[in-house]
Amino acid sequence: MAIFKFKALNEQGRSISGEIEAESKKQALELISLKGHIPESVKKKSGTLSKKDSSKKFDDFFTSIKPKDLVLYTMNLKTLIQAGVSIIQSFQIMEGQTENKKLRSITAEMAESIRQGASLHEAFSSHKNIFNDLYLSMIRAGELSGTLPNVMERLIYILEHEEKVRSDIKSAIRYPIMVVCFLFIAFFVLLTFVIPKFAAIFANAGLELPLPTKICVGMYSVLHDYWVFLLLSVAGLIIFLFQYTKTKNGLFMKDLFLMKVPLIGPLFIKSAMSRFGSIFSILQASGVSVLESLKILSDTINNNAITREFDKITELLVEGRGISMPLRQAKYFTPMVVNMVAIGEESGNLDLMLQEIAKHYDREVEYATKSLSDALGPILVVGLAAVVGFFATAIFLPMWDLTKMV
């Protein structure tokens, strides 16, 4: 990998210069053009990356950016801009105080881009793997309207709100997942180590085994004789599902399935409605158009089944209809959401109504999360009792017969 020094014209026609990493001069020209610049000259600086640069790339690759890191980063940047510090100086300060190595590296790159004449939105857009469409649209809206600190304040609220919803859902399902895993381990240990020993004792005694014991012995025989086939089948199924859920149709089917699961499905729908209200209201308050807001929502709602409904809504909006009418024809949007959007649309207070929707469904998500936790406890206890009871019956019924013989 070589480093090339270049001079180019940006989208505003201003002359910029800098350095870029590429395999060849031709690739360097292509990369500069992809950024929207017109190359004027490209000259090779050095043959390979220095040890320091290679080490930095290595650290960046293994450093993750957590949601809380992004929230803290946005808060610090907003505070600096609000205090009247220039954009370039703000990024220089951020580069020195940002703890996350990857964010620090990105900040240095963005500072260099801005120094060369790029806008704030262009600088952030060159790192779309870190900053999603919602983040970039909010930055652009704030930059164009001249109210960047206010828009970033709303952006911080969205980031914190999203993290809270994710955290609540994870907390609700963490305990059940742990119990199910331990239940599976207990089932496997009893089936492979305990049942065979008792089965041998009963067989030597010439006992007629009861049905539960026969089922256990049968399951052990299948596991013992065909474990390679079963292991390969399970591994193959996991790999298939993993790859399938990466496809567009697979993601759609996964989200559709989750929304139809009892207890869990309503939680996912309410979470999506909360996200819809909070993001849409802030985009409207920031001056983003309805059509562009729906496109951003489609990319950030994190539910492919609902995303398809946004595509249908957008088509109807392009035909000139209001937003409330297409929402009535879409799936998953509750009557409350549709009616409040209609009232907000008619009164001209759509952003306020959307805020009320977000607040309502925030409470609904909290209640649904608590209900899920309360309901799963008894279900898991019953499941645990059923497994333990089944194995206890399989072991103690023959033992009872054995004591009679003695």
N, C-alpha and C positions, 0 to 999 in steps of 0.2 A: 504494500500500500504506500503510495507516494503522496507528497503534499504539493499542491499547486497554488501559486499566487495568481490572483486574477483581478481584472478591472472590467466593470460592466455597467450598464444602465438599468436602474430599477423601473418599476411600473410607473413611477411619477416622472421618469426621464432624468433623474438625478444620477450623477456618476458615483459609483461605489467601488470599493476595493476590499480584498480580504484573502483568506486562504481556504482551501477545500481539499478534502482527502479523496483520492480516486485511484483506480488501478492504472489508468492511462489518461493522456491529454483529451482523447475523444470522450471518455467517460466524464471527465471534469467538465467539459463543455455541455454535455447532456444534463449533468446535475445542476449546473448554473441556470440552464434554460428551464428546467423543471421548477425552479424557484420563482420563475416569472421574470428573470433578468435577461438582458441582451448582452452576451459576452463581447468584450472588446479585445482583450488580450489574456492569454493564459500561459504561465511560465512555470516550469517545474522548479520547486524549491529544494526538495531533498528526496533521496531514494526511498527511504523507509521511515516509519514512525519511530520516534525516539523511545527509549526505555520508559521514560516518564509518561509519554502519551499512551504507550501500550499498557502500562500499569493502570492508568486512569480508565482506559476502555475496559480493562478486566474488572476493576472495582465497580464501574457503572453497570456492567452486565449482571453482577451478582448482588447489586443493591436494589431493593424493591422500594417503591413509593407507596406508602399506606395512605388511606383516606385522611387520617389525622395529620400526616405530614403535609398533604396538599392544602388542608384547611389552615394550618399554621402558616404556611408559605403565603397563601392568599391574604390572610389577616395582616401579616407583616408588610407585604407590598402595599396593601390598601392604606395602612397607617402612614407609611412614608409618603405616598402620593397625596394623601389628605393633608399632610403637614407642609405641603408645598415643595417638597424635594423633587428635583427634575427626574425624568424617567431613567436616564442613563445613570445618574448618581444613585437612584433607588436600587437599580440592579447591581451596581458596584457594592453597595452596602449589603444587599441580600446575598451576594456571592460570598461575602466575608462571614455572615452570621448564620447561613443556612447549614444545619447539621447533616441533613441527608446528602450523601456524596453525589448521587445521581442528579438531584435537584440543583446542587451547587454547580455541577458541570453544565447543566442545561442553562442555568442563569448566566454563566459566563458566555455561552454561545449566543443567547438572546441579547445580551448587552452589546456584543460585537455586531450583531445584525442591526440593532438600532443605531449604533454608532456609524454604521455604513449607510444609513438612510432608510432602513425599513421601518414600517409602522409597528406599533405595539401588537396589533392583531397579526401582522405578518410574522413577527418574531415568535409569538406563541404558536401560530399555525405550523411552523416548521417542526413542531414536536407533538403531532396529533396522537402519537402513541401514549402520551402522558395526559394531555389536555383534550377532553372529549368535545363533541360538537356544541354541547350546551355551554361549556366553559368558554370556548372560542367565540360563540355568538354573543355572549354577555360582554366579553371584552370589547368586541367590535361595536356593540350597541353603546357601551359607555364611552368609547373613544370618539365615536361619531357625534354623540349628543353632548359631549363635554361634561358628563356627570359620572366619570369613571369611579370615584370613591363610593358614590351612592349605589351604583350598579354592582360593584364588587362586594358591598355590604350585603346585598340581596343574594349574590352568588355564594357568599360564605354561609348564609342561612340555608340555602339549598344543599350545599355540601354536608353541613352538619345534620340537616334533616334526613338526608339520604343515609348517612352513616348510622343514625339512630334507628331508623326503620330496619336496616340490615342487621344491626346488633340485636334488636328486639326479636327478630325472626330466628336468628342463630341461637339466641339464648333459649327460645321456646323449644327448639328441636334438638339441642345439644344433649340434654339428659336422656330423652327417648332413644337417640342413636346409641349412646353409651350402654344403656340397658339392653337394647337389642343385640349389640355386639357381644356383651358378656353372656347373654342368653344363648347365643349361637355357639360360643366357646364351650359353655357348660353342656349343651346338647352334644357337641362333637366329642368331648372328653368322656361323657357317660356312655355314648354309643360305641366308642372305639376301645375304651379301656375297662370299663366296669361291666357292661352287659356281657361281653365274651367270656369273662371269668365265671360269672354266675351261670351262663348258659352251659358251659362245660360241666359244672357241678351237677346241674339238673339233668343233663344228658346221661352222665354216668349213673345217676340214681334211677334212670329209666322212667322219669316223670312225663306225663302228658302236659305239654306246655300250654298255658292259657293264651288267648288271642293277643293281648298286649305284648307278651314275651315273644311270641312268634313274629310279630311285626318288628320288634326291636332286633331280633336275630336276623330277620330278612334284610332289614336296612343295613346291618353290619356286614352281611355277606355281600351285598351289592357294593358297598363302600370298599370292602377288602379286595374283591375280585376285579372291580372295574374303576379303581381310584384314578388310574392314569387317564382313562377316557373321560371320567367325570371332571378331573382337573383341567384337561384340555378344553372340554366343552364350556366350563365356567369361564376360563381365561378367554376363549374365543368370543363368548357372549359379551364379556366385559369390554374387550377390544372393539367389537362391532358396535356396541352401544356408545362407547366413547367417541368413535369416529363418526357414527351416524348423528350424534347430537352436536357435532361441529358443523353439519350441513344446515342449510336454511330450512329445509323441510323437517329435519331432525329436531332442530330447536323449536320449531312450531309445535310438533307433536309432543315434545317434552313439556312445554308450557301448557299446552291444552290438557294433557294428562294431569298435571299438578293442580290445575284449576278445577278438575272434576273429582279430586280426592276429597272425601268427607273430612271436615275439620280444617284441613290444610288449604283446600281450594278457596273458601271464602276469605281466608287470611291473605292469600296472594292477590285476590281481586281488590280487597279493601286497600291493601298496600299500593296497588297500581293506581287506584282512584286518588289516594292521598298524594302520590307522586305527580299525578296529572294536575291536580288542583294547585299544588305548591309551585311547580315549575311553570305552568301556563300563566299563573297570576303574575309571577315575577317577570316573565318575558313580556307580558302585556304592559306592565307598569314601566318596563324599560324601553318601550317604544318599538318592540319587534312585532312585525305584522303577524296576523293570524295564520296565514299560510306557512310562513317561515317557522312560526312557533310550533305548528303541527309537525313540520319536518324534523325539528329538533326533538320534539316529544317522541316521535317515531323512532329516533335513534337512541334515546336515553331512557325510555320507559322500562327497559329490561324485561319485556314480556312480548315474545314474538307473535302470540295469538292476538294480543291487543294491538300490536304494531300493524298487523294486516287490516284491522278495523280503521286505523288512522289513515291508511292508504285509500280506503273507500271514502272516508270523510273528506279527504283532500280533493278527490275527484269531484264530489258533489259541491264542494266550496268553489272550485274552479268554474263550475257551471253557474255560479252566481247566487247560491243559496246561503242563508245564514248558518251559523255553526250549530245552533240548537236542533234544527231539523235533521241534518245528517247524523247527529248524535242519537236521535230517537231511532234511527234505522240501524244503528251499529249495535253489536253484541257487547255484553259485559258492563255497559254504562248504566248505572242504576237510575230509576225514575227521579230520585232526589238530585243527582248530578245534572240530568237533562233539564229538569225544571228550574234549578238555580241558574244554570247557564242561560236558559231562555229569559229569565227575569233580568239577569245582568246585561244581556244583549239588548233588551228592550229599554232598560233604564240608562244605559251607557256606563254602567258600573261593573263591567264584566270582571275586571281584576279583583274588585272587592268581593264579589260573589265566589270567585275561584278561591280566594283566601279562606272564606267561610267553609267551602267544600274541603279544603286541605285540613283545616282545624277539626272539622267533624270527623273526617276519616282517620286523622291522627288518633283521636280518642277511640274510634272503632278498632283500629289496629291494636292499640293497647289492650282493649277489652277482649278482642279475638285471641291475642297472644296469651293472655291470662286464662281464657276459657280453654284454649288448646292444652296448656300446661296442666290445668285442673282435670281435663278429660283424659289425657294420656296416662296420668298416674294410675287410675283404676284399671285402664285397659292393659297396661303393662303388668300390673300385679296379677290380673286374671290370666294373662299369657304365661307368666312365670309359674303360677300355680298349676296351670294345665300341663306344662312341660314336666315340672317336678312330679306332679301327681301321676302322669303317664309312666314315667320311669319307675316311680315307687311301686306302682301297681304291677309293672312288668317284673320287678324283682321280688316283691314280697308275696305275691299270690303263689308262685311255685315254692317259695320257702315255707309258706303255711302248709302246703301239701306235703313237703318234705318232713316237717315236724310231726305230721300225722302218721307218716310211715314209720318214723322212729318210735 
